[in-house]
Amino acid sequence: MLAAVDAYEALSLDKLIFVPAAAQPLKTGAPAVASPKDRLEMVRRAVGDDPRFEVSEVEIARGGLSYTVDTLEALAAERPGAELFLIVGMDALVTFGGWKSPERIRELARLAVLARADGGREATEISLAGVTRINTRRMDVSSSEIRRRLHEGKSIRGFVAESVERYIFAENSYRTARSE
């Protein structure tokens, strides 16, 4: 959420829309960890009633592989005349050339990248030409680490919002054996 606040403020957005993927094409073959329904609900809980943010179920409702270009087409149709931004992490930007229709994505939205304020190693590995850089606070927490902690029966308190933590354990979203 800190990165979302940083992006919201840096880009002077009217609204920042979170779009959980139904199935990410670049992660096909990876073991499923939480259902699309569960991920959508966890994002809703993380966002809560913060008026700066919105959660869209456009990809979950569409089902199948979630291609960014299709999502941007749908959002542009829902919000005619709105200036759209696509906010990604540096790791996603590295693979951007391999996405479906990257040229069309750039036509539909301005590309912005969340980057650590200290530059990080990734920033030197790719060109940021035509991309708005958003300096954000360093967060050394990854979704992989959270899933690992859950599978090991360790607490995730402080790693996610309490409302998300409660949901994960109530719904057994990550097939955990222990609740905290």
Residue pairs with C-beta under 8 A, 6 or more apart in sequence:
1 46
1 47
1 161
2 136
2 137
2 139
3 114
3 136
3 137
3 139
4 16
4 18
4 53
5 52
6 114
6 134
6 135
6 136
6 137
7 13
7 16
7 85
7 87
7 112
7 114
7 134
7 136
8 16
8 52
8 53
10 112
10 132
10 134
10 135
11 85
11 87
11 112
11 132
11 134
13 52
13 85
15 52
15 53
15 54
16 52
16 53
16 54
16 87
17 53
17 54
17 55
17 56
17 75
18 43
18 47
18 53
18 54
18 55
18 56
19 55
19 56
19 58
19 59
19 71
19 75
20 36
20 39
20 40
20 43
20 55
20 57
20 59
20 60
21 36
21 39
21 59
21 66
22 36
22 59
22 60
22 62
22 63
22 64
22 65
22 66
23 36
23 63
23 64
23 65
23 66
24 65
24 66
25 65
25 66
25 67
25 100
26 95
26 98
28 65
33 147
33 174
34 42
34 173
34 174
35 173
36 59
36 60
37 60
38 167
38 171
38 173
40 55
40 57
40 60
41 167
41 171
42 160
42 164
42 167
42 168
42 173
43 55
44 55
45 161
45 163
45 164
45 167
46 160
46 161
46 163
46 164
47 53
47 54
47 55
48 161
48 163
56 75
58 71
58 74
58 75
59 66
59 71
62 70
62 74
67 99
67 100
67 101
68 86
68 99
68 100
68 105
69 99
69 100
69 101
69 104
69 105
69 108
72 84
72 86
72 104
72 105
72 108
72 109
73 108
75 82
75 84
76 82
76 84
76 108
83 110
84 108
84 109
84 110
85 109
85 110
85 111
85 112
85 132
86 105
86 109
86 110
86 111
86 112
87 112
87 113
87 114
87 134
88 96
88 111
88 112
88 113
88 114
89 113
89 114
90 113
90 114
90 115
90 116
90 120
90 122
90 123
90 126
91 122
93 111
93 113
93 126
93 128
93 131
94 122
94 125
94 126
96 102
96 111
99 105
105 111
106 130
110 132
111 130
111 131
111 132
112 131
112 132
112 133
112 134
113 128
113 131
113 132
113 133
113 134
114 134
114 136
115 122
115 123
115 133
115 134
115 135
115 136
116 123
116 135
116 136
116 137
116 138
117 135
117 136
117 137
117 138
118 138
141 159
145 159
146 156
146 159
146 160
147 174
149 155
149 156
149 159
150 156
150 168
150 174
150 176
151 174
151 176
153 176
153 177
153 178
155 180
156 165
156 168
156 180
157 165
157 180
160 168
165 180
167 173
168 174
168 176
169 176
169 179
169 180
